[in-house]
Amino acid sequence: MKRLSLQWRMTLMTALLICLTCVAMQLLLGFSGIRTMDRIGKSIQGYSDTNEGETAFFDPEATGTEEGLTIIIQGAQTSFFMNSWLITAVVTVLSGILAWFVSGHALKPLHSFVAQVEKVQLNNLGDMKINEDLLPEFRQLSRSFNQMLERLNRAFAAQRQFTGNAAHELRTPLALLQAQIELFSAEHPDLSEESRDFLRLMREQTERMSQMTGILLEMSHFQNVERKDTIQLLPMIEEIFTDLTPLAEKNKISLEREGDACVSGSDPLIYRLLFNLCENAIKYNRPNGSVLVSIVPMEKEVDIRVRDSGKGIPSELQQSVFQPFFRVDQSRSRDYGGVGLGLSLVWEIARLHGGSVQVETSSAEGTCMLLSLPRA
């Protein structure tokens, strides 16, 4: 019962109520009808007793017009019961069908409310308001839901502002720290091996922190970016491959692409999304491996697949790779300079454009990332 929709529940409950009502009426009417028929039978039996030797059935033609006329039908009680139960069944079925359509009409405001709720996204909390011009039963629910949206919007705005401010404030001291490390290294070339290792570690960690603050600053500004560009994907993929050629040559990775289509969104954000996917595919690939980017236009969206020939992602971790600061292999990610925000940035940009990204397949032969974006 818990899995049934509200409309089915209303239909079944209405049909059951009508069925119980009909059964009760049937029992009452049946009891009354039986008693009436029994009285008629007793009267006829008395008539038969006064006319012994004759048939028990009354012949109306042999009766004078001055006498009362009585007609007895054989099997009247059985016929009465059968017809009554048949009527009960028909009324129950018809009432269930009627209740289905009536409940569907009555639930239209709820369906409208659900349709409006489904349009609410993280990027439109401030603009999205549920219509409060509904039935009295839904008016308070709509008002409460709108108040919740306002609170959520204020909370997310405060979170974005804090993240942006913190990242912005961290950039200056990190830049100064990096400059001092580089200056110190240049002025002291005769340092011991231990000191050089220490400076190299500091340089790597400050670089990672700079990358992290830069990405966090970008993510805090996503909501304000215009997403009205029409983007042709093949030239963008070729540009990304050109930028990643040094990394691919270093790892001996071949880069291939196929297909073309246009999507709608922000050109810089889509570039960053595809760049991160391709960069990950190169970084975590096998030596002498390959990366293939295929673009397949669908009816309402464009499917972009980024395939590599790496070691794959364990099935239990495939849903977690898009979480901030998550790494499949901590040691390998640190070796490649990852901060754990690349795929989180990809997921955020895809969601912001009304698309999605997921690990379509992954095995020891490689991984295929599926990105779906609205078609222009």
N, C-alpha and C positions, 0 to 999 in steps of 0.2 A: 504493500500500500504506500510505503514511503517513496517508492520510485515513480509512482503515478503522478501525472501532471495535475494541477489544480482543476483544470477543466474536466478531466476524467473523474476526479474525485467527486466534483459537484454532480456530474452526470450519474455516476453509480449511486451516490447517496440519494439523489432525487428519485431515481428509478426504484431503489430499494424502499424508500418511504411510500411511494405510490403503490408498490407491490404489496407491502404490508397493509396499507389501507384497503386495497382491493380484497386481500385475503380476509381481513376482519369483516368487511362488508359481506363477502361471500359466506363466511361462517354464520353471521347473524341472519342474513336472508335465507340461507339454507335451513337453519334451525326453524325459522318462522315458516318457511314453505313446507318443511316436513310435517310440522304440527298441523298445518292447514290441510295437507293431503291426508294425514291420518284421520282427521275428523271427518273428511269427506268419505274416506274408506269405511269408517265405522257406520256412517249414515247409510251407505249403500249396503253394508252387511246386514243392517237391520231391515232394510227393504227386502233383501234376499230371504231373510229368515221368515218373513210373513208370506212369501210366495214359494213354499217348498216344492221341489220337483221341477221348478222352472230354472232357466239360465240365470246365472248371477249377474249378467250384464243387462242393463236397462235398455229397452227398445223405445226410443222416443216416438216412433210412428204409432206404437200401440198405446200410447198415453194420450189421454184426452187433453184438449187445450186448457181445461180448467185445472189440470194438475201441474205442479212445478216440474220444470225440465232440468234434468241433470245429465251431463255427458262425462263419461269416465274414459281417460286415455291410458292405455296400457304403457307401462314403463315411464310414467310421467316424472317420477323422482329421479331415475337415472338420467333421463334426457335433461332435466333441470340442472343436475350437478355438472354434467359434461359441458353444457352450454355456458354455465357460470364460470367454470375454470378456464374454458377457452377464451371467454371475454376477458378474464383477469390477465391471462398471458398476453393477449393482444394489446390490452391497455398498458401493461408494463413495458412492452417493447416500444410502443409508440411514444410513451412518456419518456423513455430513455433517449430516443432519437430527438424528441422535442427539447429535452433538457440539454442535450449536447449543443444544439444550435443556440438555445437561449443563453447557456453559460458562456459560449464563445463570444456572443455579442456583449454579455455583461463584463467579460474580462478584457475587452478591447482597450479600456484605459490602462490596464496593467501592462498589456503588450506595448502600448505607446510609451509608457514609463520605462520599460526595459530597453526599448530601442534608443531612447534618449540617454540612458545610463551607459549603454555600450559605446556611445560616441565619445565618452569622456576619456581623455588621454592625459598623460603627465604634462604634455606641452600645451594643453588648452584648459588647464584647471581654472585660470583666471577669467576666461571668456565663456566657458561652458556653464550654462544654468539650466536646470530642469524646469520645464513648464509647470507652474503651480496651479494653472487653470484646469484642474481635474476634479474628480468626484471628491466629496468631503473626506472619504476614507483615505484617499491618497494625498490630499492637500498637505496634511501635517508631515507625512513621509517625505514629500517633495521638498518642503521647507527645511526639514532637518537635513536632508541630503545636500541641499545647496549650502547650508551653513557648514557642513562637514567639508565640502569642496573648498570653501573660502579658507577654512583653517588649514587644510592641507596645502593650499597654494601659498599661504603665508609661511608655513613651515619649510616648504621646499625652496621658496625664495630666500629665506633666511639662511638655509643650508648652502645654497649656491653662492650667496654673498660672502658667507664665512669662508668657503673653500677658495673663492676667487681672491678675497683679501689676503688670506693666509699664503696662498701661492705667490701672489704679487709681492708681499712683504719678504718672502724667503728668497726671491730672485736676486735682490741686491746683495745681501751678505754672502750668498753662494757665489755670485760673480766675483766679489772681492776676494773670497777665499781661494777660488780657482786662480785668479790673477797672482795672488801672493805665492801660491805653490809653484806656479810656472816661473815667477821671478826668482824665487829662492833656488829652484833647480838650475836656472840659467847662471846665477851668480856663484853657485857652489858645485862646479862639475867634478870636484875631487872628493865627493862624499864616499863614505864606506858603502859596501854592498847592502848592509842592513838598513842604512839611512835611505838609500835609493829605493829599496823595496817598500819602506814605510811611506815615502813620498808618492810612489806609484799607487799604493793602496789608497792614500788620501785623494789622489787625483781621480781615480776610478770612482770612488764613493761620492765625491762632490759632483762628478759628471752624472752619475745615476740620480742624485737628488735634483740636479738641474733639469734632467729629463722629466722626472716625476712632477716637479712643480709646473713645468711647462704644459704637460698633459692635463694636470688638474685645472690649470688656468683656462685651457681650451674648453674643457668639459663644462666649466662654470658659465661660459659664454655661449653655449650651444643654443639656448632658448632664444637668443636675440639675433641669430643668423637668418638671413633671408634664404628661402628654399624654393625659388621660382625659376631657376636656370634650367634650360634644356641641354642635357649633356650627352654628347655622342661618346660611347664608351671605348671604341677601338682606338682612337687617337690618344685618349687618356691612358689606356693600358700601355700603349707604345711609349708614351712619355715616362710612365712609371718604370718600365723595363729599362729605359735609357738611364734613369737615375739609379737603378739598382744593378746595373751592369758590373760596376767594380766589385760589389759584394758577391754577385753570381760568379764572376771569373775567379775570385779568390777561392770560392768553394767548389769551382768546376761544375756549376749548375747550368743546364741549358734552359732557356726561357722560350715558351711557345704560347701563341694565342690563336683563337679562332672565333668567328662569329662577330656580329656587331648589332647594336641596338641603341635606342635613346631612352634616357630616364629623366625624371624631373626631380630637382632638388638643389642643393647648394654645391657648386662646383668645388670649392676648397674642401668641404667636408667629405664629399664622395671620393675625391682624390685621396684624402687621408685614409679613408676606410679601405680602399683598394690597395693603397700603398702598404698599410699594415698587414693585410692578408698576404700579399705577395712577399713582403719582407720576412714574415714568419715562415712561409713555405720555403724560402731560400735558407734561412738561418738553421732551421731544424730539419734539414734534408740530409740525405746521404751524400758522401763525395761522389762526383760524377753522376749525380741524380738529375731530375728534371722537374720543371714547374710548368703546368699547362693551365691557362686561363681560357675558359670557354664561355661564350655569351649566347644564350638561347632566349629569343623573344617569345613570350607567351601571350595569351589574350589580353590580360590586364596587368601583367607584370613582366619583369625581365629576370631570368634566372642566370646568375653568374656563379660558375664553379671554379674554384682554385684547387687544383690537384697537385700533390707533391709525391715524391717517392721516399719519404722518410720512414721512421720506425713506427709511426702511428700513435694514437692516443688510446689508452685503456678505456673500455666501454663504461666503467663506473665513474670516469672523470670527464666524459664528453659533455656533460651538462654543466660542469663547474669551470671550464676553461674560460668562460666569458665573465666570470666574477672578478672584481678588482683585486689585484695583487696575488692572484692565484697562478701557480706554476706547476706544470706536470712534473718537471724534473728541476729541483731547486739548483743543483750544481751546474747543470747545463745552461739554465737560464742566466745564471750569474756569469758564466764564462762568455756568453754572448751579449752581456750588457743589458739584459731585460729587466724591467721594473715591474712586470706583472700587470700593466695597464693597456697593453696593445690591443688585445681582443676585447677587453672591456670597453675600450673606445670604439671599436668596430660595432659592438652590439648597441651601444648608445646612439651612434650615428644612424645605424639601420633602423632602430626603433623610432628615432626622431623623424625619419622620412616615411614612416608608415610601412616599413619593410621588416625583414627578419633575417637572421643568420643562424646557421646551425652546422653541426658536424654531420654531414650526410652519411659518409662511410669512413671507416678507419680500420686499418689492419696492419700487419707487418710489411705489406707492400706499399703503404702510403696512406695519406689522408685526403679526403675531398671535403672542402668547405662549400656549403651552398648558401649563397646570398640572394635574396629576392627583394627587388625594389620596384615601386610603381612605375609603370610604363608611361613615357611622355606622350 
